[in-house]
Amino acid sequence: MTRDEVLGVFRSCGAILEGHFILSSGLRSPVFLQKARVFMHPPATETLCKALAERVRAEVPGPIDYLIGPAVGGIIPAYETARHMGVPAVWVEREDGKFRLRRFEVAPGSRVVIIEDIVTTGLSIRETVEAARAIGLEVVAAACLIDRSAGKADVGVPLVALAQYEVPAYSPDALPPELAAIPAVKPGSRGLA
């Protein structure tokens, strides 16, 4: 899939929002990619994740034993991408503020790819890499549907993006006046109990 095709799927699902958004990273942006509006449509999700599976197969050498999704946003794309790759999908979730692979036993030495929905700063992937390595997994890459950093985010491993879509993000104390004039909303999942 091309970048325009990926963004077309998001647009067709009403998933590209404009306003003043507080991202999961704490940064502010005039654009929010509300992937939940895509994930509520199985055919749209299948289209994107099948393409992501093909991209991962093409760009990540060697066998892959598992895909790992960071909760909450990475669970659905990890599952659907794993379905197209024929490998199991597992996920990490927060326990005492840190990601842990709580519900699954994955053998040390297993080769894994982390699957994320949207990458802005790469924090969720970095935390997932740390959790996976802590239990002896070999993290060979990460992949996402959209990299809104356009390759600038450091995720700690090679990143495969189905599409890059650079969207401005600002520190809360460095907002442009037109963004500061709009009330901020926080639609992301980080910080959920």
N, C-alpha and C positions, 0 to 999 in steps of 0.2 A: 504494500500500500504506500502511496505517496503521502507526504505531509498534508496536502490539500484534501485527500480522501479521508484521512484520519480526522482532521478538523471538520470535514463535512459530516461525518458520523456524529461528532459532538454537537454541531449546529443543528442537525436534524432532530436531535433529542432535547434541544433547548438547554444544553449543558455548558454553553459559554455565556457567562453572566457578566454584566457590566455594572459598576458601582464603586463602593469603597469597602474592601474586604480585608479582614485580619486573617492571614494565612496561618496554617498550623505551625509554621516556623516563627510566628510573631511578626513577620514582615507584613507590610500593607501593599495592596495592589488594586488597580482599577479593573482588573479582570480576574474572575474566578472560574476555574474549570470544575463544574459540579458533576463529577463522574458518576455519582449516584443516579443522576438522570439518564445516564447511558446504561448503567448496570441494571436498571429496572426493566430493560428491554433485552431479553435473551438473544434475539437475532443480531442486534447491534453489538452486544458484548462478544458474541461468537465471532463476528466478522473481525473485530479488533484483535481478539486473543488468538485467533487462528493465524492472523498475519504476524503477530508477535512471536508465536511458536516457530513459524517459518524463519523469521529474522534471527531468533536465538539459535536455531539449528545451523543456519548459514554462518553465524559469526562467532559461535562458541565452540572451540575444538574439543573433541573427546566426548566420552559418555557423560550423561547427566543422570543422577540417581533420584533427586528430589527437586521440586520447586518450593521455595519458602516465601510466604506472603506476610508482610508486617500487618498486624491488626490495626485498624479495621480496614483501611482502604485497599490493602494488598490481597485480602482473602479471596475475593471474587475473581480478580484477574489471574491470580496464581492458580486457582482451581481450574478455570476455563482454559488457560494456557497449558496446564498440565494435561488436561483432557486431550488436547490436540497433539501433545508430545508423547503421550502414552506413559507418563511417569506419575508417581504420587505427588500430591500437593499437601503441604503442612503449613502451619502458621505460628508465628510468635505473637505473644500478647504480654501486656505489662503485668509484672508481679513485683510489688514494692518499688515501683517506678522504673524498673528495667525490663527490657524484652527478655522473654524466656520461651523456650519450646516446651510448654507445659503439658500438652495433651498427647504427645507423640514420642516414640522412641526411634531415633535414627542412629544407625550404626556409625561410630567414629570412622573417619576416613571417607564417608560418603561425599560424592561430588554434588554440590548444590548450586542453584542459581536463585537469586532473590528476585521476586517479581513484585513490582510496585505499580501503582496506578499513575500518579503524577509526581515528578521530581521537581522540587524548587531549590532546596539547599542540600538535599541528600541525607539529612539527619536520620530519618527512619531506616534508610538502607544501611548507613554506617552502624547504627545501633543493632540492626539485624545481623550484620557481618560479625560484630563483636559477640553477640549471643551464639551464633553458629560456631564460630571458632572456639569459644569457651568450652564447647562440648566435643571438640575434635573434628568438626566438619570442614571439608575443603570448599571454600566459597570460590567458584571459578569465575563468576560474573554476576552482574545484576542486570535487570531489564525493566523497562517501563513503557507504558503506553505513550505518554508525552513527557518530554524533558523540557520544562518551561525555563530552565537555565541556559538552554542552547549549548550544552556541553561544558558549562562553567562550574557546575556543582561537583565537588569531590566526594564520591561515594565510597572510596577505599578499594574498589575493584573495577575492572572494566565495565562500562555501562553501555548496554544496547538499548537504543530508544526507537520505538516505532515512528515517532515524529518528534522534531524539535520545534518548539513554539515559544520564542522568547517574549516574555511578558514582563514589563517593569515591576519591580518590587522595591519597596522603600522601607527604611527604618522609620518607626513611628515618630521620631523626632526630626525627620528630614523629608516630610511630605510636601509635594508640590501644592500650591495654594488651591488649585481646582479639586484635588483629592481631599485636602483638609476641610473643605467646605461641605463635604458630604458625610453624613453619619456612617460610622463603620459598623459592619456586621461580621460575625465569625461563624461561617458555615462549616468549617473543617471538623475533623474527628479527634485530633490530638487533645488530650486533656479530659476526655470522657472518662467517667468513673467506671 
